[in-house]
């Protein structure tokens, strides 16, 4: 089982979650490439694009939506 989980939002977007269920980003199909888009939340609960605990992995590219591969690429166990 991978550390991150992917939940389909629509055919071109998956919501990405940590093992504890925390939302940390999206995996979006952009052309022929899937890119991880990190998100975080501020103190008021507003979304911060490119922020959060996986901000260093923002724009990580994958060939397919694969939670195990994304977990490995982002160093999430």
C-alpha positions as CSV (number, residue, x, y, z in Angstrom):
1,X,0.0,0.0,0.0
2,X,1.3,3.5,-0.9
3,X,1.6,6.2,1.7
4,X,-0.3,8.8,-0.4
5,X,-3.8,8.1,-1.7
6,X,-5.5,9.4,-4.8
7,X,-9.2,10.1,-4.9
8,X,-10.7,10.8,-8.4
9,X,-12.3,14.3,-8.7
10,X,-12.8,14.1,-12.5
11,X,-11.1,12.4,-15.4
12,X,-8.2,14.9,-15.3
13,X,-7.8,15.5,-11.5
14,X,-7.1,13.4,-8.4
15,X,-7.1,14.7,-4.9
16,X,-3.9,13.7,-3.0
17,X,-4.0,12.7,0.7
18,X,-1.5,11.8,3.3
19,X,-2.0,8.5,5.3
20,X,-3.8,10.5,8.0
21,X,-6.3,11.8,5.4
22,X,-4.9,15.3,5.2
23,X,-5.3,16.9,1.8
24,X,-1.9,17.9,0.4
25,X,-2.6,18.5,-3.2
26,X,-3.9,17.5,-6.6
27,X,-2.6,15.3,-9.4
28,X,-3.7,17.1,-12.6
29,X,-3.4,15.9,-16.2
30,X,-1.8,18.7,-18.2
31,X,-1.5,17.6,-21.8
32,X,0.0,14.2,-21.7
33,X,1.6,14.6,-18.3
34,X,0.3,14.3,-14.8
35,X,1.6,16.9,-12.4
36,X,1.4,17.1,-8.7
37,X,0.1,20.5,-7.5
38,X,0.9,20.9,-3.8
39,X,-1.6,22.8,-1.5
40,X,-1.6,23.9,2.0
41,X,-3.9,25.7,4.3
42,X,-3.4,29.0,6.2
43,X,-4.6,29.6,9.8
44,X,-8.0,30.6,8.6
45,X,-8.4,27.4,6.6
46,X,-8.0,29.1,3.2
47,X,-6.1,27.0,0.6
48,X,-2.6,28.0,-0.3
49,X,-1.7,26.9,-3.8
50,X,1.9,25.5,-3.9
51,X,2.1,25.3,-0.1
52,X,1.8,22.7,2.5
53,X,4.1,19.9,3.6
54,X,4.8,18.7,0.1
55,X,5.6,22.1,-1.4
56,X,9.1,21.0,-2.5
57,X,7.4,18.5,-4.8
58,X,5.1,21.0,-6.5
59,X,5.0,20.3,-10.2
60,X,6.4,16.7,-9.9
61,X,5.5,15.0,-13.2
62,X,4.3,11.4,-13.6
63,X,3.3,9.5,-16.7
64,X,0.2,8.1,-15.0
65,X,-1.8,8.7,-11.8
66,X,0.1,6.3,-9.5
67,X,-0.1,6.8,-5.8
68,X,2.9,4.5,-5.1
69,X,5.1,6.3,-7.7
70,X,4.0,9.7,-6.4
71,X,4.8,8.7,-2.8
72,X,8.2,7.5,-3.8
73,X,9.0,10.7,-5.8
74,X,7.8,12.9,-3.0
75,X,9.6,10.9,-0.3
76,X,6.4,10.1,1.6
77,X,6.3,6.8,3.5
